[in-house]
Amino acid sequence: MDAGTGQVLWSTTDPASGTASGPVTVANGVLFGGSTNAEGPIYAMDARTGKILCPNNTGATVYGGMSISDGCNYVGNGYKASVGFING
């Protein structure tokens, strides 16, 4: 999104048909985002164009953002916990 005008510059659909519920992180011109798909894909995308540069599956859903430090990408993943009730 253009910060001055609010115009959408690009939009990228999740190839895994999930959603992106967490914040994105940008470092060195690369945008990192995760997916709620059960395989837990994370994507490195060109921040100027939205082109996916490198997908990687974490093995479980990604609901939060990522942290980048010293060339490493840190991400938490896991399934949503469900709460059950026992009648009686």
N, C-alpha and C positions, 0 to 999 in steps of 0.2 A: 504494500500500500504506500502510495506517495504521501510522505508526512505533511507536505505543504497543501496538497489538494484533496487528500482522502481518496483519490482514484485508485482502484485496484489495478496493480501492475501485472500480477499473475496469480494463478490459482492452480494447485495441483491436487488431483484426486488420489486418495489412498488406493494403490493397486490391489491391496488385500481386502478391500471393501469394508474396512473398519472406520472408526472415527478417530479424531485427534482431540482428546479432552485435556491434555496437559499443555503447558506453555512450550514454546519453541526456544531454542538457544542458537545464537549466531556467533561464530568464531572464524576469523580469517576468511570471510566471504562465503562461508558454508553454513547453511541453516540445518539444524538437527531437530527432528520431530519423531514422535512415537505413535503407535496405533493400538487401538483396543481389540484388534483381531487376536484370536486365541494363540496364534503363532508368535505374537509380539514383535512384529517388524518395527525396526527403527530405520529412518531414512536420513541420509546426508544429501542435501540438495543445494544446488547453486543458488545463492541468495539473490542474485540478480534476475535469474530466469525461472526458477522453480524446477529446473530439470533435476531428476533424481540421479545422483552420481553413484551412490553406493547403498543398496538396501542390505539389511542384515536382520535375521530372525533371532530374538532373544529366548524364545521358547515359552513365553507367557505374556499376557497382556501388559501394555505400558500405559499407565494412567497419569504419570507425572512428567515433569520436564527432565532435562539432562544437564549435567555439569561438565564443563570442559576444562581440563587443567593439564599443562605440560604435554599436550598432544594426546591425552587420553580422554575418552568419553565415558562418563559414569552415569549409569541409568538403573533405576529400580524397576523391577517387573514382578508380576504375580497376578493371580486371579482375585476377583472381588470375593470377599467372604460373604456367605449367606447366613442368615439367622433363622433357626428353626424353633418352633414352639411345640412342646409336648402337651397334649390334652390330658388332664387328669390330675 
